[in-house]
Amino acid sequence: MDWSDACRKAADAIGRAGALVLTSGAGMGVDSGLPDFRGERGFWKAYPMYERLGISFVGAANPAHFHRDPAFGWGFYGHRTSLYRTTEPHDGFRILRQWITRFGRAHFVVTSNVDGQFQKAGFEEERMLEVHGSIHHLQCLSPCSDAIWPNREEIPVDHATMRAKQIPRCPHCGGVARPNILMFGDFSWLSFRTDIQESRFGMFLEEQGRRDMVVVEMGAGTAIPTIRSLSERLGRRRGTTVVRINPREPWIDAPHLSVPEGSLSALQTIGALLAEGRGG
């Protein structure tokens, strides 16, 4: 099946579905101009300073830096905080919201991204599961308590050294604060906020019962297969079709659908077919 046939079948399935689950990985943000950190080369292209230091993405996204050298730990996450705040979600997000509005579909978003782009594009917080947490929320590094609070910090970064010029502090103990994100080798991440989201998602799935459902998966790779595994698990539910959109790793077993395109391009194509009346 070529990708245009897969898009037609996807449009038909979306038009008929009773519910939509939108799952996404780092590739979803590429069309907005965000790096996906694919492999060391991809990471170092976005952050050349770390190549000079010989630090990979796994090495940079590590809570040990906050303990040893908070300014260095916050250099990476302070830069990303600013980047995500200034990035505008690409038009694919609007297309997804259009489908939900047009067809009145029950829906839920599950993402491994910590960038908050779905919320910025107008998706409801109550229909969101951020499996790795969010850069827009903070917690104590220790942690001194279970508190999680919004990240309203301004964190200027010296790009030559990737060191933060200001360190966010815990309002309860005055110690170092860190992003409420699940990092590599992380034993102090507070999962309470994500646990609540996961509980809501479980209730959503129960409410769908035997209703036909489409999972639209966008930009989820195999390096950290959290989202791909979830999509495939949902795909085993009766009446569920998975539409996997991925330009590099699109494969998925039939009867599910593989679209070897970028997220924006694929969503535009499927959206045009739906607008023509294919499905629904």
NORHU-V126383 format. One record per backbone hydrogen bond with DSSP energy under -1.0 kcal/mol. NH is the residue of the N-H (numbers start at 1). CO is the residue of the C=O. E is the energy in kcal/mol with one decimal. If there is no record, write none. Layout:
BEGIN
nh: {NH | NH}
co: {CO | CO}
e: {E | E}
END
This chain:
BEGIN
nh: {6 | 7 | 8 | 9 | 10 | 11 | 12 | 13 | 14 | 15 | 16 | 17 | 18 | 19 | 20 | 21 | 22 | 23 | 24 | 25 | 27 | 28 | 29 | 32 | 33 | 34 | 42 | 43 | 44 | 45 | 46 | 47 | 50 | 52 | 53 | 55 | 60 | 61 | 62 | 65 | 67 | 68 | 69 | 72 | 73 | 74 | 76 | 77 | 78 | 79 | 80 | 81 | 82 | 83 | 84 | 85 | 86 | 87 | 93 | 95 | 96 | 97 | 98 | 99 | 100 | 101 | 102 | 103 | 105 | 106 | 108 | 109 | 110 | 111 | 112 | 120 | 121 | 122 | 123 | 127 | 128 | 129 | 131 | 133 | 134 | 135 | 137 | 138 | 139 | 141 | 149 | 151 | 152 | 158 | 162 | 163 | 164 | 165 | 170 | 174 | 177 | 178 | 180 | 181 | 182 | 184 | 195 | 196 | 197 | 198 | 199 | 200 | 201 | 202 | 203 | 204 | 205 | 206 | 207 | 208 | 211 | 213 | 214 | 215 | 216 | 217 | 218 | 219 | 229 | 230 | 231 | 232 | 233 | 234 | 235 | 236 | 237 | 240 | 241 | 243 | 244 | 245 | 246 | 256 | 257 | 259 | 261 | 266 | 267 | 268 | 269 | 270 | 271 | 272 | 273 | 274 | 275 | 276 | 277 | 278 | 279}
co: {2 | 3 | 4 | 5 | 6 | 7 | 8 | 9 | 10 | 11 | 12 | 13 | 212 | 212 | 106 | 214 | 108 | 216 | 110 | 218 | 219 | 25 | 26 | 29 | 30 | 29 | 38 | 39 | 40 | 41 | 42 | 43 | 47 | 48 | 49 | 50 | 56 | 57 | 60 | 62 | 63 | 64 | 65 | 69 | 69 | 70 | 72 | 73 | 74 | 75 | 76 | 77 | 78 | 79 | 80 | 81 | 82 | 83 | 90 | 91 | 92 | 93 | 94 | 95 | 96 | 97 | 98 | 99 | 100 | 18 | 20 | 127 | 22 | 129 | 24 | 116 | 117 | 119 | 118 | 124 | 125 | 109 | 111 | 130 | 180 | 114 | 134 | 149 | 178 | 176 | 138 | 136 | 150 | 163 | 158 | 158 | 71 | 156 | 175 | 170 | 168 | 139 | 137 | 179 | 132 | 61 | 191 | 192 | 193 | 194 | 195 | 196 | 197 | 198 | 199 | 200 | 201 | 202 | 203 | 204 | 208 | 239 | 19 | 241 | 21 | 243 | 23 | 245 | 225 | 226 | 227 | 228 | 229 | 230 | 231 | 233 | 234 | 237 | 213 | 215 | 257 | 217 | 259 | 253 | 242 | 244 | 259 | 262 | 263 | 264 | 265 | 266 | 267 | 268 | 269 | 270 | 271 | 272 | 274 | 273 | 277}
e: {-2.1 | -2.1 | -1.9 | -2.5 | -2.4 | -2.6 | -2.2 | -2.5 | -2.8 | -2.4 | -1.4 | -1.7 | -2.7 | -1.1 | -2.7 | -2.5 | -2.9 | -2.1 | -1.9 | -2.3 | -2.4 | -1.9 | -1.6 | -1.4 | -1.9 | -2.2 | -1.2 | -1.9 | -3.0 | -2.0 | -1.4 | -2.2 | -1.3 | -1.6 | -1.2 | -3.0 | -2.3 | -2.9 | -1.6 | -1.4 | -1.2 | -2.6 | -3.0 | -1.1 | -2.2 | -2.8 | -1.1 | -1.4 | -2.8 | -1.6 | -1.9 | -2.1 | -2.0 | -2.5 | -2.8 | -1.9 | -1.7 | -1.1 | -1.6 | -2.0 | -2.1 | -2.1 | -2.1 | -1.9 | -1.9 | -2.4 | -3.3 | -2.6 | -1.1 | -1.2 | -1.4 | -2.5 | -3.0 | -2.6 | -2.1 | -2.1 | -1.7 | -1.6 | -2.3 | -1.6 | -1.1 | -2.3 | -1.7 | -2.0 | -1.6 | -2.4 | -1.2 | -3.4 | -2.3 | -2.5 | -2.0 | -2.8 | -1.1 | -2.7 | -2.4 | -1.1 | -2.9 | -3.1 | -3.3 | -1.9 | -2.5 | -2.7 | -2.9 | -2.1 | -2.2 | -2.3 | -3.1 | -1.9 | -1.7 | -2.7 | -2.1 | -2.1 | -2.2 | -2.3 | -2.1 | -2.4 | -2.3 | -2.0 | -2.3 | -1.2 | -2.7 | -1.8 | -2.2 | -2.9 | -2.4 | -2.6 | -2.5 | -2.3 | -2.8 | -1.8 | -2.7 | -2.4 | -2.2 | -2.7 | -2.1 | -1.1 | -2.0 | -1.6 | -2.3 | -3.4 | -3.1 | -3.0 | -2.1 | -1.5 | -2.9 | -3.1 | -2.2 | -2.4 | -2.6 | -2.4 | -2.1 | -2.8 | -2.6 | -2.2 | -1.8 | -2.2 | -2.3 | -1.4 | -1.3 | -2.3 | -1.1}
END
